[in-house]
Amino acid sequence: MTVPDHIAWLHNTGETVVTVDGREVEIWVLQHADNPSILSNWATHYRNHYCRDEDLPDLVADTGLSNADFLTCIKFPDTAAAPGPSTRAGDFGEILVADFVEYVLGYWCPRQGRFEDRENRNVPSNGTDVIGFRFIEDEPSPDDELLVIESKAGFRPTVINRLQQAINDSSKDLVREAMSLSAIKQRLLKINRDDALKVGRFQNQADKPFKRTNAAVAVLDNEIFNDMALDESDASEHPNGDNLRLIVIRGTSMMDLVHALYARAANEA
């Protein structure tokens, strides 16, 4: 497995915040820097969530647009017109969390097609944000694990506790889980049938028991992180509270990073 270079910018601070119901929130930091090589590789990785590079020539053909204009005007959420910027922030947070799950935590985290299939570039994708799979052996094991994550981004001033929002939405994931797994399986069937069938391991817990872990993740700009009352978060009503992980990933000038990454992804295509 090739680990993208930008993953090295993710660090566990070792700090925690304790919620009102006594849970520890892990604090991670994204220490991004002005490194053109790493940013270019990251932009390529990011772009391919929306449009595989091998598909781009056929998609652009007959549009009269350049690669950059096609991506900017048709595939990527809008830079300024609402709700484009908030969708950009949410997509960035979701993709970063998926990278974290796959390359830091070591789960299998397929995302093929989730962003590619949008009919409206400015409308976020439905369903559970991120799902990770862990297989202990070749045959199904009760220790196999399904990691179900809700992520929320906060890069602009807000009165909303983004971690609490992620916790609240995570509480609904058991209802949405079956549909999200089916959607992942269906998208994978177009690419790799063997991978698609692996998802079936987690579609019937009664017959094939496995571990289910939930996580609520807030991806925050440092200024928002400093002002947000994360210690007032409460997960006491979460239906899988005994197996719930709370995480914050913070970083500086995050919305500037988001826009710069989209611009590079378009202009270097």
N, C-alpha and C positions, 0 to 999 in steps of 0.2 A: 504494500500500500504506500503510495506516494503522498506524503503529507505536504499540503500547501505551505509556502513560506510564511504567510501571514499568521499562521497558527502560533509561531514562536513569539508573537506579540501578546498572546494571552497568558496572563500570570495569575496564580492564586495569591492574593495578598496575605492570606492567613488571618485576616480580620473577619469578624462576624458581627451581625446585628441580631439581637434577641427580640422576637415578636411578643405581643401581649399574651399569647398562649404558650410561651416558653420554647419556641422553636428557634434554632440557629439558622440564620441566613448567610450562606457563603458569599463572600465578596471577591470577585475576580476583576481584573483590570485589563483593558486592551490598550497597550502602549504602542500605538501606531506612530510611524515616523515618515519623514519625507525621503523614502527610499524608492527611486523610480523602478528598479527591477522587481522588487517585491510587490509594489502597487500594480505594475503591469500584469504580473502573474495573477494577482488577486482579481484584477478587473476581468481577465480572461475567464477565470473560474466563475466569477459572478455572472458574466454575460451568458455563459453556457447554461445557466439555470433558466434563462428566458428563450434562448435560441442557440442550438448547437452550431458551432462554427461550420461544420460540414454541411448543414442545411441552409446556411445564410445565403449563398449565391442563388439558389433556386427561389428562396423567399423574396429576395430583392429583385430578381429578374422581372421585367415588365412593369415595375412600379414607377420607374423614372427617378428613383431616389438613390442616393449613395448609401453605402452600408451604414454610415453614421446617422444619416437622416432617417433611414428606415427604423433603426433601433430606437432613436430618440423620439420619433413621432408615432410609431406603431407598436413597439414592443415594451419599452420602458415606461413606467408611470411618469406623468408630467412633472416638470421641474417646479412650476409655479401654480398652475390652476388646480384648485381643490377638487377632489381629495388626493390629487397626485402626490404632493409632498408627504402626506401622512402615510400613504401606501408605500412610498419609497422607504420611509423610516421603518415601517412594519416589516417590509420585505427584507431590508438589511438586517434587522434584528433576528428575523426567523432564519435567514441563511447563515448568519453568524452562529446562532444557537445550534443549528444542524451541524455546522463544521465542528463546533465544540463537542457535541455529542459523538460525532464520528471519530475525530482525530485526537481529542483529548481524553474522552471517557471510554472510547474503544467499542462503541456499538456500530452495527450496520445501520446506516441511516439513508435509505433511498429517497431521492426527491425528484426523480426524473418525471417531467411532464407537469409538475404542480404549478409552475409559473408559465410554462410554454403554452398551455391550452386556454388561456384567458381570452375571452371575446372582448372584454373591456379592460384595457391596460391599467386603468386607475382604480379598479375594484379589487380588493384583496381576495385571495383564494379562500374558499370555504373549507370547513373541516378542522380537525386537530392540527395545530401548527407543525409540530415535529414529532415523529415516532422513531424510536430506535429499537433494534432487535439484538438480542444476545443469545447465541446458541452454545450450550455447554458441550454437547456431543453431536455425533452424526444423527443419532436417533433422538426423538423428543425426550426431554428430561424435565422433571418438575422444577429444576433450577434454571431452565431457560427463562429469559426475562424480556418483558415488554416495557419499554420506557415511553411514557406518554407525556408530552410537554406542551404547555401553553406559554407563549412568550409575548411580552408587551414592550414596546419601545417608548422611551420618553426623552426626546431631544430638544423640546421647547418648553417654556414655562407652562405649568399646568397645576391645577388643584387636585388632580386625580392621583391617587396612590397606585402607580403602575404595578407594583408587586401585588397589592390586594386585588387589582383587576385581573391579574394573571391567576391568582389563587381562585377567585370566583369562577372564572371561565374553566379552570382546570376541574372544578367540581362537576362540570357538565360533560366532561370528556367520556365518561363511561357510556353515556347515551350515544355520543357521536362516534365512539371507537369503531364499532362494526362497520359503519359507513366509510370511515376513513381508511380502514384496512382494506375494504373492498375496492376503494378508489385506487389505492397504491397498487394492489394486485392487478387491477385492470390496466393501469398505465404501464406496469412492468411487462405485461403479456405482449405488448407491442415491441418490446426491446429484447427481453431475455426471459423465456418461459421458465427456466430453472429457478431464476431469482423470484419470479412471480409466485411460483408454487411454494417457496420458502415462507411467504407471508401466511399461508394457510396453517402453518404450525400454531398460530395465535388466534385463529378464528373460532375455536370451540374449546373454551377453557374447561367445560364440564367433562368432556371426554379426554382431553389432553391438558392436564393442569400445568400452569406456569406461574411465574412471579410477575406481578404487575406493580411497577413503580410509576408514580406521577411526579412531575416537577413543574413548578411555576418559576418563570425566569423573567426578570426585568432587565432590559438593556437601556442604560441611562447615560446621558451626558453628565459629566462631573458636577456641573452647576445644579442640575436637577437632582442628582444624587445627594448633594449637600443640603438641599432644601426639603427633600421628601422625608416624611415621617415614617420611614420603613419599620421602625419599632412599634408602630401602631397597627401593623398588619396582623390579621387574625385568621388562622386556618383551622380553628377548632371544629368547624362544621364540615370540613372536607371529608367526603365519603371514604377516601383511602388515606386518611391522615397518618396511619401508622407507617405508610410507605410513601411519604411525600418529601420531596427535596425542594428547598427554596434557594434560589441563586440570583445574584445581581452581577451583571457585567457592566462596568462603568468605563468611561473614556473621555478624553477631552475633545472639544469641537467636533462632536459626532455628526451633526447634520452637515457640516462642511465636508467631512470625510465621505458621507453618503453621496452628496452631489458630485464631488471630485471623482469618486469611484464610477458612478454612472457615466460621467463625461469621458473618462479614460476608456471605459468599456466600449463606448460608442466610437470614439475617435480612433481607437487602435484596432478596430475590427477589420 
